[in-house]
Amino acid sequence: MAISLKSDIEAYVINKVREKRMEHNLSQSDLAIELDVSNGFIGQAESSKSPTKYNLNHLNKLAIIFKCSVKDFIPDQPFK
């Protein structure tokens, strides 16, 4: 059984970004270009085996890219 290197809230945020990426028919590479990160960053962020994750600056830029609110990536209720 693989151990995730991300907390529940980090995984939630990453899944929301992945959903938006797929809704917009963007590959990981396409999103990396839009977000101005390395080509492998998105794949690493989406992998539970990597500690790579999005920061607040990424989320702000993702909201601009996807024309949505930063809140769209954040859960309504805290994780316990």
C-alpha positions in Angstrom: 0.0 0.0 0.0 1.5 3.3 -1.1 1.7 6.1 1.4 0.6 9.5 0.2 3.1 12.3 0.7 0.2 14.9 0.8 -2.2 15.8 3.5 -6.0 15.5 3.0 -6.4 19.2 2.2 -3.4 19.2 -0.2 -4.9 16.2 -2.0 -8.3 17.9 -2.2 -6.7 21.1 -3.8 -4.7 19.0 -6.3 -7.8 17.0 -7.3 -9.8 20.3 -7.8 -7.0 21.6 -10.0 -6.9 18.3 -12.0 -10.7 18.5 -12.5 -10.4 22.1 -13.8 -7.5 21.0 -16.1 -9.5 18.2 -17.5 -12.7 20.3 -17.9 -10.6 22.7 -20.0 -9.0 19.9 -22.0 -5.5 20.8 -21.0 -2.7 18.3 -20.8 -0.3 18.5 -17.8 2.3 20.0 -20.2 -0.2 22.7 -21.4 -1.0 23.7 -17.9 2.7 23.8 -17.0 3.2 26.3 -19.8 0.2 28.4 -18.7 1.3 28.3 -15.0 5.0 29.0 -16.0 6.3 25.9 -14.1 8.6 23.1 -15.3 7.1 20.5 -17.6 7.1 17.8 -14.9 5.7 20.0 -12.1 2.0 19.2 -12.8 2.6 15.5 -13.0 4.6 15.6 -9.7 1.8 17.6 -8.1 -0.8 15.2 -9.2 1.2 12.2 -8.0 0.6 11.0 -4.4 4.2 9.7 -4.5 5.7 13.2 -4.8 5.7 15.9 -2.1 5.2 18.6 -4.9 2.1 20.7 -4.3 0.6 24.0 -5.3 1.2 27.2 -3.3 -1.1 30.2 -2.9 0.6 32.0 -5.8 -0.1 29.0 -8.0 -3.7 28.9 -6.9 -4.1 32.6 -7.7 -2.6 32.1 -11.2 -4.7 29.0 -11.7 -7.9 31.0 -10.9 -6.8 33.5 -13.6 -6.2 30.7 -16.1 -9.5 28.9 -15.4 -11.4 32.2 -14.9 -12.7 31.1 -11.5 -12.3 32.0 -7.9 -9.3 30.8 -5.8 -12.1 29.6 -3.5 -13.0 27.0 -6.1 -9.9 25.0 -5.1 -10.5 25.2 -1.3 -12.9 23.0 0.6 -15.9 24.7 2.3 -15.2 23.0 5.6 -11.9 22.3 7.3 -10.5 18.7 7.4 -10.4 17.2 10.9 
